[in-house]
Amino acid sequence: MATEALKVGRAWDDTFYEWTNDLQLGKKLVKPKRAPAAKSVWTGAAKPVRHAVEYKGKGGKSDVRARLLAVAKGGRQVMVKITPGKNGSMATVRKHLQYIGQDGEQPVQDQDGNTFEAWAAVDDLAWAWQHTGPLMPAQADHRLAFNIMFSMPEGTDERAVYGAVRATASMEFAGHQWVIGQHFDQPHVHCHVCVKAEGMDGTRLNPRKADLHRWRERFAHELRERGVEAEATKRATRLHQQLVKKPWAVTRLEERGTGTQSIANPATEKRIQQWQDTEQLAASSYARIMAALHQSDDAADRILAKELEKSLVGVQARKATEQLNHPKRDLERT
């Protein structure tokens, strides 16, 4: 037992990866391979592959400790999503840029910090996008830009959210033309970012699940850097079985009698089993992490262990462990 305790303590002190990969805390997700993209309309060369850029310190001791503390305290979960709209025409892109600026009522800023405050100014920005850098034809058979929304629950510091989104966009969309605008028309605090699909070096954005998860993690990290307790974990890995509150826009649509999803997504036996497997793996990981924290020489680690134990994560982890042991006890009785 002493040897095992020493092993656990050393693993915690030396690296967090083996204890947190199952929870995807600090884990670097790999995008699936795809067929090579077409040539760039800007450089004429084959479009290069953009490698994922992780935020500084990701997966390190201070980073994972901060993330575990946010989980223990029920830190607010960030939301990042690519909003509907294929943006296959310049008219659509121009319309969305005007939407970000609330038709001249809210200022928007580009990647260089230039501010556009009026309808005409944003229209000039759209013209510049179309005619400078990678070409943006009036009509195309591919996406010309991506519309992305970064959101936090009501009551979050608006300035912190704006700063975190801008810092995230500066790193994730480096080399691309993009604009950001903050809206105040809904309870949740959110910013809209529109990114030109092709970068100045010919690299084209190709967001997949791994990218969205990385954007969420960086957004949450930037919020924590600004004093906001935020986290970017999946419900299964934080052992949270309660359904996420519906977005304000969805609730409004339902109140009006408008359908928000034409075909329901059935909970098949396979999906249920996958959820249970993920939950059990998370519970086991949290149990090992809490054990390592309790045996640490650092008082801050031991305090964190107590915070985790009394949190929803600790309660759910104990329940999951007990449920796993029930079949064994039943077999012993027989």
C-alpha positions as CSV (number, residue, x, y, z in Angstrom):
1,M,0.0,0.0,0.0
2,A,2.8,2.4,0.8
3,T,4.4,1.7,-2.5
4,E,1.2,2.4,-4.3
5,A,0.7,5.6,-2.4
6,L,4.2,6.7,-3.3
7,K,3.5,5.9,-6.9
8,V,0.3,7.9,-6.9
9,G,2.0,10.9,-5.3
10,R,4.9,10.8,-7.7
11,A,2.5,10.6,-10.7
12,W,0.7,13.6,-9.4
13,D,3.8,15.6,-8.8
14,D,5.5,14.7,-12.1
15,T,2.7,14.8,-14.6
16,F,-1.1,15.1,-14.8
17,Y,-1.7,13.5,-18.1
18,E,-2.1,9.9,-17.0
19,W,-4.7,11.0,-14.4
20,T,-6.6,13.5,-16.5
21,N,-6.6,12.2,-20.0
22,D,-9.8,10.2,-19.3
23,L,-11.4,13.4,-18.3
24,Q,-9.9,15.3,-21.2
25,L,-8.3,17.8,-18.9
26,G,-5.2,18.9,-20.7
27,K,-5.5,16.2,-23.3
28,K,-4.6,17.2,-26.8
29,L,-7.3,16.0,-29.2
30,V,-6.3,14.9,-32.7
31,K,-8.4,15.8,-35.7
32,P,-9.3,12.9,-38.0
33,K,-7.5,12.8,-41.3
34,R,-9.3,14.1,-44.4
35,A,-8.6,14.1,-48.1
36,P,-6.3,17.0,-49.2
37,A,-8.2,20.3,-49.9
38,A,-8.3,22.1,-53.2
39,K,-5.8,24.7,-54.1
40,S,-6.0,28.1,-52.5
41,V,-7.8,30.9,-54.5
42,W,-5.3,33.3,-53.0
43,T,-1.9,31.7,-53.4
44,G,-2.7,29.1,-56.1
45,A,-0.8,26.5,-54.0
46,A,-2.2,23.5,-52.2
47,K,-3.8,24.6,-49.0
48,P,-1.5,23.9,-46.0
49,V,-2.7,22.2,-42.9
50,R,-3.0,24.4,-39.8
51,H,-1.7,22.7,-36.7
52,A,-3.6,23.1,-33.4
53,V,-2.2,25.8,-31.1
54,E,-2.6,25.0,-27.4
55,Y,-2.7,27.7,-24.8
56,K,0.5,28.1,-22.7
57,G,0.6,25.8,-19.7
58,K,-2.2,23.5,-20.9
59,G,-2.1,20.2,-19.0
60,G,0.5,21.5,-16.4
61,K,0.0,21.4,-12.7
62,S,-1.4,24.9,-12.2
63,D,-3.7,24.5,-15.2
64,V,-5.2,21.2,-14.2
65,R,-5.5,22.3,-10.5
66,A,-7.4,25.4,-11.6
67,R,-9.7,23.3,-13.8
68,L,-10.4,20.8,-11.0
69,L,-11.2,23.6,-8.7
70,A,-13.6,25.0,-11.2
71,V,-15.3,21.6,-11.5
72,A,-15.4,21.2,-7.7
73,K,-17.1,24.6,-7.3
74,G,-19.5,24.0,-10.2
75,G,-17.9,26.6,-12.4
76,R,-20.0,27.8,-15.3
77,Q,-19.6,25.9,-18.5
78,V,-18.6,27.9,-21.6
79,M,-20.4,27.5,-24.8
80,V,-18.9,27.8,-28.3
81,K,-20.8,27.0,-31.4
82,I,-20.8,27.6,-35.1
83,T,-24.1,29.3,-35.8
84,P,-26.3,28.3,-38.8
85,G,-25.6,29.7,-42.2
86,K,-23.4,28.3,-45.0
87,N,-22.1,31.8,-46.1
88,G,-21.8,30.7,-49.7
89,S,-22.3,34.2,-51.0
90,M,-20.8,37.6,-50.3
91,A,-24.3,39.0,-49.7
92,T,-24.8,36.5,-46.9
93,V,-21.4,37.4,-45.4
94,R,-22.2,41.1,-45.6
95,K,-25.5,40.6,-43.9
96,H,-24.0,38.7,-41.0
97,L,-21.3,41.4,-40.5
98,Q,-24.1,43.9,-40.3
99,Y,-25.9,41.6,-37.8
100,I,-22.8,41.5,-35.6
101,G,-22.8,45.3,-35.6
102,Q,-26.6,45.3,-34.8
103,D,-27.1,47.4,-38.0
104,G,-24.9,50.2,-36.7
105,E,-26.0,50.1,-33.1
106,Q,-23.0,48.3,-31.7
107,P,-19.3,48.6,-32.7
108,V,-17.4,45.8,-34.2
109,Q,-13.6,45.3,-34.2
110,D,-11.4,43.5,-36.6
111,Q,-8.3,41.4,-35.9
112,D,-6.1,44.5,-35.8
113,G,-8.3,46.4,-33.3
114,N,-9.8,48.7,-35.9
115,T,-13.4,49.7,-34.8
116,F,-16.3,50.0,-37.2
117,E,-19.3,51.8,-35.6
118,A,-21.8,52.6,-38.3
119,W,-23.7,50.7,-40.9
120,A,-21.7,52.3,-43.7
121,A,-18.4,51.5,-42.0
122,V,-19.3,47.8,-41.7
123,D,-20.4,47.8,-45.3
124,D,-16.9,49.2,-46.2
125,L,-15.4,46.4,-44.1
126,A,-17.3,43.8,-46.1
127,W,-16.1,45.4,-49.3
128,A,-12.5,45.2,-48.0
129,W,-13.0,41.5,-47.1
130,Q,-14.2,40.8,-50.7
131,H,-11.4,42.6,-52.5
132,T,-8.3,42.2,-50.2
133,G,-6.6,39.0,-49.3
134,P,-8.2,35.7,-50.5
135,L,-10.9,36.3,-53.0
136,M,-14.5,36.2,-51.9
137,P,-16.7,35.9,-55.0
138,A,-20.3,37.1,-55.1
139,Q,-21.3,33.4,-55.3
140,A,-19.3,30.3,-54.3
141,D,-19.9,26.6,-53.9
142,H,-17.9,26.6,-50.6
143,R,-18.2,28.5,-47.3
144,L,-16.6,31.9,-47.5
145,A,-16.7,32.6,-43.7
146,F,-17.6,31.0,-40.4
147,N,-20.0,32.5,-37.9
148,I,-19.1,31.5,-34.3
149,M,-20.7,32.5,-31.0
150,F,-19.0,32.4,-27.6
151,S,-21.4,32.5,-24.7
152,M,-21.5,32.4,-20.9
153,P,-24.5,32.3,-18.5
154,E,-26.3,35.4,-17.3
155,G,-24.4,37.4,-14.7
156,T,-20.9,36.8,-16.1
157,D,-18.6,39.8,-16.3
158,E,-19.3,41.2,-19.8
159,R,-15.8,42.8,-20.1
160,A,-14.1,39.6,-19.1
161,V,-16.1,37.6,-21.7
162,Y,-15.2,40.1,-24.4
163,G,-11.5,40.0,-23.5
164,A,-11.5,36.2,-23.3
165,V,-13.2,35.9,-26.7
166,R,-10.8,38.4,-28.3
167,A,-7.8,36.6,-26.9
168,T,-9.1,33.2,-28.1
169,A,-9.8,34.5,-31.6
170,S,-6.4,36.1,-31.8
171,M,-4.7,32.7,-31.2
172,E,-7.1,30.4,-32.9
173,F,-7.7,32.5,-36.1
174,A,-4.2,33.9,-36.4
175,G,-3.5,34.8,-40.1
176,H,-7.2,35.1,-40.9
177,Q,-9.4,38.2,-41.2
178,W,-12.0,38.3,-38.5
179,V,-14.3,40.6,-36.6
180,I,-15.9,40.5,-33.2
181,G,-19.0,42.1,-31.7
182,Q,-20.7,41.8,-28.3
183,H,-24.5,41.7,-28.1
184,F,-26.6,42.7,-25.1
185,D,-30.0,41.6,-26.4
186,Q,-30.3,38.4,-24.5
187,P,-29.8,37.3,-20.8
188,H,-26.7,35.2,-21.5
189,V,-23.4,37.1,-22.1
190,H,-22.2,36.4,-25.6
191,C,-20.0,37.6,-28.5
192,H,-20.2,36.9,-32.2
193,V,-17.1,36.3,-34.3
194,C,-17.1,36.1,-38.1
195,V,-13.9,34.6,-39.6
196,K,-12.9,34.6,-43.2
197,A,-12.6,31.0,-44.1
198,E,-9.3,31.3,-46.0
199,G,-6.3,32.8,-44.3
200,M,-3.7,35.1,-45.8
201,D,-1.3,32.2,-46.2
202,G,-3.9,30.1,-48.1
203,T,-4.8,28.0,-45.0
204,R,-8.5,27.2,-44.9
205,L,-10.4,26.7,-41.6
206,N,-11.8,23.2,-41.3
207,P,-13.4,23.1,-37.8
208,R,-14.1,19.7,-36.4
209,K,-15.2,18.5,-33.0
210,A,-11.5,18.5,-31.8
211,D,-11.3,22.2,-32.8
212,L,-14.5,23.2,-31.1
213,H,-13.4,21.4,-27.9
214,R,-10.0,23.2,-28.1
215,W,-11.8,26.6,-28.6
216,R,-13.9,25.9,-25.6
217,E,-10.9,25.0,-23.5
218,R,-9.0,28.1,-24.5
219,F,-12.1,30.3,-23.9
220,A,-12.5,28.9,-20.4
221,H,-8.8,29.3,-19.7
222,E,-8.9,33.0,-20.8
223,L,-11.9,33.6,-18.6
224,R,-10.1,32.0,-15.6
225,E,-7.1,34.3,-16.3
226,R,-9.6,37.2,-15.9
227,G,-10.9,36.0,-12.6
228,V,-14.0,34.1,-13.9
229,E,-14.6,30.5,-12.7
230,A,-15.2,28.8,-16.0
231,E,-14.8,25.3,-17.3
232,A,-15.1,23.4,-20.6
233,T,-15.8,19.7,-19.8
234,K,-18.4,17.3,-21.1
235,R,-21.4,16.5,-19.0
236,A,-20.5,12.8,-18.8
237,T,-16.9,13.6,-17.6
238,R,-18.1,15.8,-14.9
239,L,-20.8,13.2,-13.8
240,H,-23.6,15.7,-14.4
241,Q,-26.7,13.8,-15.5
242,Q,-29.1,16.8,-15.3
243,L,-30.1,18.2,-18.7
244,V,-28.5,21.5,-19.6
245,K,-30.9,24.4,-19.5
246,K,-32.3,25.2,-22.9
247,P,-30.9,28.3,-24.6
248,W,-33.0,31.4,-24.3
249,A,-33.7,31.5,-28.1
250,V,-34.9,27.9,-28.1
251,T,-37.3,28.6,-25.2
252,R,-38.7,31.6,-27.0
253,L,-39.3,29.6,-30.2
254,E,-41.1,26.9,-28.2
255,E,-43.3,29.6,-26.5
256,R,-44.3,30.7,-29.9
257,G,-45.2,27.2,-30.9
258,T,-42.3,27.0,-33.4
259,G,-40.6,23.6,-33.6
260,T,-36.8,23.6,-32.9
261,Q,-36.0,20.1,-33.9
262,S,-38.0,18.2,-36.5
263,I,-36.7,14.7,-35.7
264,A,-35.9,13.7,-32.2
265,N,-32.5,12.0,-31.5
266,P,-33.5,8.7,-29.9
267,A,-31.5,7.4,-26.9
268,T,-30.5,4.1,-28.4
269,E,-29.1,1.2,-26.3
270,K,-25.6,1.8,-27.8
271,R,-25.7,5.5,-26.9
272,I,-26.8,4.7,-23.3
273,Q,-24.0,2.2,-22.9
274,Q,-21.4,4.6,-24.2
275,W,-22.7,7.2,-21.8
276,Q,-22.5,4.7,-18.9
277,D,-19.0,3.6,-19.9
278,T,-17.8,7.2,-20.1
279,E,-19.4,8.0,-16.7
280,Q,-17.8,5.0,-15.0
281,L,-14.4,5.9,-16.5
282,A,-14.7,9.5,-15.2
283,A,-15.7,8.3,-11.8
284,S,-12.7,6.0,-11.6
285,S,-10.4,8.9,-12.7
286,Y,-11.8,11.3,-10.1
287,A,-11.3,8.6,-7.4
288,R,-7.7,8.2,-8.3
289,I,-7.2,12.0,-8.5
290,M,-8.8,12.6,-5.1
291,A,-6.6,9.8,-3.6
292,A,-3.5,11.4,-5.1
293,L,-4.4,14.9,-3.8
294,H,-5.1,13.5,-0.3
295,Q,-1.5,12.0,-0.2
296,S,0.2,15.1,-1.6
297,D,2.6,17.1,0.6
298,D,1.1,20.3,-0.7
299,A,-1.7,21.6,1.6
300,A,-3.4,23.2,-1.4
301,D,-3.8,19.8,-3.0
302,R,-5.3,18.3,0.2
303,I,-7.8,21.2,0.3
304,L,-8.7,20.6,-3.3
305,A,-9.3,17.0,-2.5
306,K,-11.8,17.9,0.2
307,E,-13.5,20.4,-2.2
308,L,-13.8,17.7,-4.8
309,E,-15.2,15.1,-2.3
310,K,-18.0,17.3,-1.1
311,S,-18.9,18.5,-4.6
312,L,-21.3,17.0,-7.1
313,V,-18.4,15.2,-8.7
314,G,-17.4,13.5,-5.4
315,V,-20.9,12.5,-4.6
316,Q,-21.5,11.1,-8.1
317,A,-18.2,9.3,-8.1
318,R,-19.1,7.5,-4.9
319,K,-22.5,6.5,-6.3
320,A,-20.9,5.2,-9.5
321,T,-18.4,3.2,-7.5
322,E,-21.1,1.7,-5.3
323,Q,-23.2,0.8,-8.3
324,L,-20.1,-0.9,-9.8
325,N,-19.6,-3.0,-6.7
326,H,-23.3,-4.0,-6.3
327,P,-23.1,-6.9,-8.8
328,K,-20.0,-8.2,-7.0
329,R,-21.8,-8.3,-3.7
330,D,-24.8,-10.0,-5.2
331,L,-22.5,-12.7,-6.6
332,E,-20.9,-13.1,-3.2
333,R,-24.3,-13.7,-1.6
334,T,-25.1,-16.5,-4.0
